[in-house]
Amino acid sequence: MPPTLASTSPHSGSTDSELDTILTSFDTSYVWNYASAKEGLRDLYEKAKREQWNGTEQLPWETPVDPESEIIPQSFNPLADWAPFRKLDPKEVPRFQHAQLSWSLSQFMHGEQGALMTASQLVGAVPWIDAKYYAASQTMDEARHVEVFSRYLREKLEWEWPINENLKKLLDMILTDSRWDFKYLGMQILVEGLAMAAFANLYQMAREPLIKELIRYVMRDESRHVAFGVLSLRDFYTDMPESERRDREEFTIEACELMRDRLIGEDVLRYFGFDAKAGREVILASPVMQLFRQLLFMRVVPNIRRLGLLTPRVRSAFESLGILKFENFDTEAVDRQLGIA
């Protein structure tokens, strides 16, 4: 039987394996100045209103999907030449591909729920009325994203996986931090930036038309969400005291390391009886995955630079991760190429 979504909460004491409760606390701000107060946010909000879509009606759910077909070409499998994988029964190879894709889409779905809850927190926390307007529109976007990923997993792939522990740790860090700018930095700049790169990669590789169309709609929203973070945090870190800026540096580095480490999918390896540690090493050494893991950060690094957080310490960490080369990457050109700008 495929894995089901399950995690037992260490916080709530609940026996309900489908509920995980964490304690959050942050300042909630009324804004009595209803005039536009942050350059660019009103235009972004207007764009968000124009680009709302209905996943139930606008996606071709009638499209037949064979979950064990090559939705993603086998040539992108980093384990293709690994001896234990080559010993799989030929009937198990497409099932392994099925598992890999369902695991990846499950992590997208869980990440979108984290974004949903973060956006709802931002509605209360942000100090400008335009930001509250936009955060409210993003909350709707994220609800729609959870909805469509969940439906695709349930109806088309018929296989869902629990959240990866590294992704869960990062989402918890964002949701439980009391500072509103950490929520922007963690979700809008880091998580959303990484997701955009992963979505673009999947969009270009996928051969199945429904998932391509679903991803195209989601990317259009996510591109605005990243812009929301950049506009809101622009100039915010310029005159910040060194001790406070150091907190943001440490958070940025830890978050990037967590997101790098979450991409391995040991759950899939264990499900097929492989040695997860050995399989992880093969995946990490794979040229395909090394390139993919670096490309995930091509949107994060230039935005960190735009915010003034590409400090010597962060620069050194990014150099170690092999992602500093994206410092001047033109994300807008890629969005135009993908038709989502």
PyMOL commands that set and color helices and strands:
alter all, ss='L'
color gray80, all
select helices_A, chain A and resi 41-50+55-58+74-76+83-86+92-125+129-157+165-176+180-205+209-233+242-261+266-271+276-285+287-295+300-306+312-321+324-326+331-338
alter helices_A, ss='H'
color red, helices_A
deselect
rebuild
show_as cartoon
